[in-house]
Structures are given as C-alpha cells and as structure tokens.
Amino acid sequence: MNRDADVIVIGGGIIGCSAAYYLSKLGKRVLVLEREDITRGSAGATDGVVGYHTKKPGHQMDLAVQSIAMFENLSEELGMDIEYGLRCGGMQPVEDKMQWDILSEIVEEQRKSGVDIHMISIEEARQIEPQLAPDLYGALYSPTGGKVNPIRMTIAYFRAAKRLGAEFLTETEVTGILKEGSCVLGVQTDKGEYRADAVVNACGSWAAFTARMAGIEMPIKPRKGQLIVTEPIGPFMDCTLQCARYNVIKFRPETIKDPAVLKMGASLSIEQTESGGLIIGSTRELVGYDRENTLEAIETILKRAVRFFPALKDVCFIRAFAGLRPYTPDGLPIIGRVDALEGFYMAAGHEGDGIALAPVTGKLLAEQIVYGKESYSLEPFSPNRFL
C-alpha cells in the first residue's frame, strides 16, 4: 500500500499534538488532521492546573505522577516556554466538617501513590493564601501543585513535532475510516484519502463520532465547563485553588443534596496567570455540544469566588468562555489499541485532566504503536474495557 504516513493522528489538540511529537521522536512519519485549527478545542478553553490533588486515586493518580514529572523539563525539551510553575501549590479550602471528612478519605487513597497531599487548618491555609476567608473550616493542600499555559503548551508540542517532520493539515475534516476486513487502511477526508498503517483517534469531545466511523462505540460525552477571566491585578495568590466541592462532585457526587448544584456541577476553580488576570471557574454540565455561557453559571461562579476570596468583590471580569471536556463513565481516559480493529488507537476521554496527562499519554501511546508495548501499562485505560 502506498502510505501518506506511518501514523495518522485525528485531532490537533493537546493530546493529538503530544502524540504527534512522541511518535515523531521515535522515528515515525506522522500526519495530523484537524478540522479547525490547533488549540481550537479543550486546550484553548481551559485553565492550566497541573496537580495531583484533583486526580482519581489509583490508576489515574499513578499515571499523573509520571506525567507531572515530565513537566519539569518540558519547556527545554520542546524549545518553548510553556509558563510552567512547578511549586505554586494546589489547595482546596473546606467549608464544613462533612467536606473535611470526605476529602480526608479521598486524600488517604491518593497518598497511596506516594504524593504529598494532606489536610491543614484554615490558619495554616491562610498563611499560604492570606486572602482566603477566615471563617472556612480548613483545606486540602499539595505543595507540589503546578500550573501551565495550555495554549502555549499545545503550540510547543505542535512546533516540536513539525521540527521532527510531522505534517499538520488544518481545516481538514475526517469523514470516514478506511478499512479492509478488521484492519485500518487510513482515513477519508473532505480533501481526499490519506493512507497509513495506524490511525489515532485524538478527537476529544468528538471522539465518539470518529470511533463510530470505524464501527466502534465509545462512551465519550462532552461536559461543558464555563470560566471567567478578570482584569489584570497585582500579586493576589500563588496556589491553583479549587473549593472542596470540586473533588466532592468529581468523586462523591452522591453526597451532593442540592440538585441544582449537581446538575450544573458548580464549584470554584481559580488561578492567577502570568499576566496578572485570574481565571475563575467552573461548571460540569452535560448539555451536549452547547458552548454558550449562561448568566446563571457566571453568577454562581462569581458568588463562589467572593465566598472564598472576599477581596474579589471589587475586581472586574472582562470576559467569559466555555469549553467541552471529554467525559467517560468511569472517570478514566481511553488510551491504547482497539483489539477489534488492527491499527486503530484511542487517545481521548481525559475530561478535565487532559493538560496534566498529555505528556504521558503521548509518550506511552507512541511506545505502544512503535514497540508494541509501552513502558508503563495502559491496560487500565484500554478502550477494550468498553467493547
């Protein structure tokens, strides 16, 4: 077969660009197909939190430990500053004893992966973040929490992959998967056919549609997150911070008694960027592919922000935006080969953890494609668990 590439990656977001870089680094000819442009998906509509404390205990946490270790030298490796702050810390203030008890249980499980996460008093929390409201109950704290500029990180992977020979075709929509029997041959696009030995589905919230083109059902749904950006202000906070409800909704949703809170998935997520502005979120809404902001969500988010940081009542916000996060039923990403279709691979379903897990996802997937076996098992994340 005449091949246009060794591997075709569908999707030019953070996961697709990471996969393209590590595949190119291992000597593969890579073609990336993106129907819009680089960073137009989740990577361009999210915050840049890179921390352990928001990860699901067990397999996801173990994967995060490896991925976050890769960030320390990532700017140097990719040849571009991704604005990674390694030691800013991650914190989740707690409002009452019920939240304290739930987070304490989660922390005990998370610490089994060897990460530095612990519960601290509100007095200790305010020594780290003096602007916090004094009437809070306490906080979860991880001193090694970090943050990154997700757009710069995606572009850095994109440029580094291109330097290694990867080809990117933007404004190119994949309309079908070419197959012969149970083997992939390539893809059909609105600009013609492209052939390759392997195809990677890195389409984020749209990955289920691409999988269906190959005759495979993957339970990936879009979950909307709304965020707000403030005017630049002076130094205000160091940590990346979420309220305790962020983890409670993520890991113990059955404990949330307010149906409106559960439906919107409203919690506080806040960080200060290099330019001085604050990114404030967020929501988790299963509303299909709707990416519009709503007044209800903006009001809820801002009230949460002022509850935890009273000084924000006098700060102006300048814009709001929303992004879609690829949600899976078990909260784990879908990474690796599809046994039923030789040459077809998944790299999607990371939801809000795509930025933090992008390095290790691209690296391990590339190893699996090139060597047939990865250096750390992707079995817990295998797409075959849903087939």
N, C-alpha and C positions, 0 to 999 in steps of 0.2 A: 504494500500500500504506500502511495506517496503521501508523506506526512507533512503537514504545515508546522508541526511542533511535536515534541515528545509528550508534553502535557499541556492541556488547555484548562485554564482556570476561569470559571464563570463568576464574575463579580470583582469589582475593583475597589472594595472597601478595605478596612484594616486587615481582615482575615485573608482576603484574596491577595493583597499586596505582600503580606507576610509570607504566605505560601509561595508566591512567585519568587521572592528573594531567596528563600532557603532552597527551593528546587533549583534555581539558577546557580546557587552557590555549590550545589552538588553536581553541576555539570549538565543539567537538563535544559533543552530548548523549550522555553515557556511562552505561551501566548495567553494573554489575559483579555477577556472580552467583557466590556462594561457598557450597559445600555445607556447610561447617562455620562457621568464624569467621576473621577477619583474624589473620594470623600463626600459624595452626594447622599450617602446613606447614613447609617447609625453613627459612624465615626465623625461626621460633620454636624451631628446634632446631639451631643452628649457632653458630660463633664469628663474630667481626666483622672478620676480616682483610681489609684493602683494600690490596693491594700489587701491584707489577709482577712481583716475582721468582717468583711461582707461576704465571705465565701462559705459555701456549704461544707460542714465538717465531713471529713472522709476523702473520697477520691478527688472531688473538686479542689479541696484545700491543698491536697498533696500536689496536684497539678499547678496550682497557683504558686506554691513555694518555689517550684522550678522556674516558672515563668518570670516571677518578680525578680529572681536572682539575675536573670538575663538583662534587666533594665539598667543595671549599674554601669555597664559599658556600651549600652546600645547606641547612644549618640555618636560615640567614637567609631563603633563598628559601621554604622550606616553613613557616617560622614556628614551629619547634620544635627544641629542642636534640637532635641525634641522637648526641651524645657522640663526635664525630669527632676523633681525634687524628692530625694530618697528618704530624708529623715524629718519630714514635716510632721509625721504622726497622723494616726487616724483615731477618731473619737466618736462615741455615740452616747450623748447625755440621756439620762434616765429620768422619767417624770414621777414614778411611784414604785412601790415595793414589788408589785406584780411584774412590771417590766424588768426590774432588777433581778428577780428570781428567774425569769425566762432567759434573759441574756446570760446570767451566771451559768445556767445549764448548757447553753449553746457554747459559751467560752470554754467550759470544761471539755467539750467534744473537740472544739477547734484546736486546743492546746496539745491534743494527742499527735498533731502533725509537727510538733516542735516549734510552733510560732509563739512569739511574745505578745500575748493578749491577756489583759487582766482587768478586773473591776477596781475602780478607785472612787473615793469620796468626792462630793461636789467641791469641797475645799481644795482637794488636790487637782481636780479638773480646772478650777478657776485660776490656779497658779499657772497652768499651761495655757489656758484661754481666758484671760481676765474679763472679757466682755460677756461671758456666759451669765445668764440669770442666776442669782444666788439662791433661789428657792427650789432648784432642781434637786433630785434625790441622790444622784451620783452619775457615774459614767463608765462605759467600756472604753478601754484605751489600748492602742497598739502603737508603740513608739516608732515602729519601722514603716508606718503607712506613708505612701508617697502620692505624687500627682504628676501628670504629664499633659502636654498639649496634644490631644488626639489627632487634630488635623495635621500638625507638623509631623507627628509620628507616622501617619499613613503616607504622607508625601515622602518622608525619608525612606520608607520601605520601597515605595514606588520608584524613586530615583536610583536607589541602590540596586534594585532588580534590573532596571534598564541598563545600568552600567555593566552588569554581568551578562547582558544580552537578551533579557526578556523583552518581548514585544507587547505593547498595550494598544488595543483598539477600543476607543471610547465611542459613544453614540452608536453602539453596535448591539442589537438585541438578539439574544438566542431564542429561536422559535421551535427548536426540536433537537433531540438527541439522536445521532445516527448509530444504529446498532446492526449487528449481524448475529442472529441467534442470541446467545447470552453474553456477547462481547460488545463493548463500546468501540465505535469507529471514529467518532468525532461529534461535531455539532452542526446544525443548520442555523444560519442567522439571516437577518433581513438584508445582509450584504453578500450572502453566499455560504458555501460549505467550507468547514475547516476540519482537517483530519489530525488525529493524534492517537497515541496508544492509551492515554489516560485522560480522564475528564474529572475536574474537581468542582463540585457544587459549593461555592462560597457566596451564595446569594442572600445571606442574612435573612431578613423577614420574608423574603420572596422565595426562599429555598424550597418550600413545599411545592410550588408551581414547577420549578425546574426539575425536581425529583419526579414529579408526575409525568413530565415529558419522557422520562426514562422508564415509565411504568412502575414507579415505586411510590409508596405513600409514606411521607414523613410528617409526624405531628408537630410541625413548627408553625406557630401563630405570631402575628405582630402584637406587641404590647406597647402602647404609647406612653412615653414619658415627656411631661411638659416641664420646661425650665425657664428661668428668668435671669436676665443679665442686668446688673446695676451700673450706675455711673462709676468711673474710677474713683477710689478713695485712698486715703493713706493706709499704712500698715494696720490691718484690723484683726487678722487671725493667721495662724500658722498651719493648723491641722486641716485635713479634709474631714468634714464632720457630717454625720447623719444622726438624726434623733433615733432613739431606741426602736421606735415603731418601724423603722426601715427594715431591721432584721426580723422583728416580730412578724410583720406582714410577709416577709420572704420565706421564713422558716416555720412559723407557727400561726398561720392565718386563722386557724380555728379559735384562737384566743381573742380575736377582734370581734367585739359585740356590736359595734356600730356598722350597720350595712352600708351606709354612705361612705364611710372610711374604707371599708373593704372593697367596694365597687370601684372607687377612684384610686385606691392604693396610695392614699396621700400620706407622705411623710416628708421630713426635712432632710435635704442633702445640700451642703453648702461648702464652697471653697473659694479662695481668693486667687485670681490669676496673676501672672507676671505683670500685666498691665495695670493692676490695681482694682479691676472690677470684680464683683462677686458673681459666681454662677450659683443660682438657687433653684432647687427642685424639691421634690419631684413627684410624679404620679406613676402608677402602673395600671393602665386601663386597657382592657380587652375590648376595643371598639373598631376592629377591622383595620383598614388602611387609612383611617382618618388621621391626618397630621395637623389639624387645626388646633390652635389654642382656644381655651374656653375661659370666660370670666370667672366661673365657679372655681376652676382649678387654680387660676392666678391668685384669686382672693385667699383660697385655702393655704396655698404655699406661702404667701407673704405673711399671713397671720401666724403660721408655724415659725417662720423666721424671726418675727418680732417676739414671739413667746420665748425663744431660746436666746436671742440677742436683742434686748430692748433698744439698744442704741440704733438699730436699723430703722426705727420708725421715721427718722429724718433723712434717710437715704433714698434717692430717686432710682427707679429702674428705667432702663432705656429701651429694652426690647424683650420679647418673649419668643420662644421657639419650641418645637416639639419634634421628637424623633421616635422611630419604631425600633423596638428591641425584639430579637427573635426568641420567643418563649417556647420551652419544651415542657411536657407534663411532669417530668421528674426533676426539673431544675438543673439538668446536666447538659452540656453541649453535645453535639453529634459530630464525631470526628472519626474518619477512617474509611476503609474499603467496604463496599457493599458486596457481600458474598454472592448475591443472586445475579449480579451484573459485573462481569470482569472488566476492570479498568475504570469503574465508576467510584468516585470517592466523595464523601461528605465533609464539609468543614463549616458548620453553621449551628445555630441554636444556642449561642452563648448568652443571650439576653443582655443584662447589664454588665456582664463580665468580659465582653469581647476585647476591650482595650487591655485589660490586665493579662488576659490569657492569649493574646495574639502572638507573642513571640514563641511560646512553647507549642502552640497549635501548629504554626507554620513549620517549625523545626521538626516536630515528631511526624507530621503528615509527610513531609518531604522524605524523611528517613524511611517511612513505610513504603512509599512509592518507589524509591530508588533501590533500597536494600531488601525490601520485602518484610522487614522487621524494624521496629522503632526502638530507641534506646530506653524508653520508658513506656510501659504497656498502655495502649489506648483502649484496651478491652472494655473498661467501664463506660467508655463514651462511644462505643461502637454503634453505628446505625443499625446493625443487625438485631439489636435488642428490641427494635420496634417492628421487625419483619417476621 
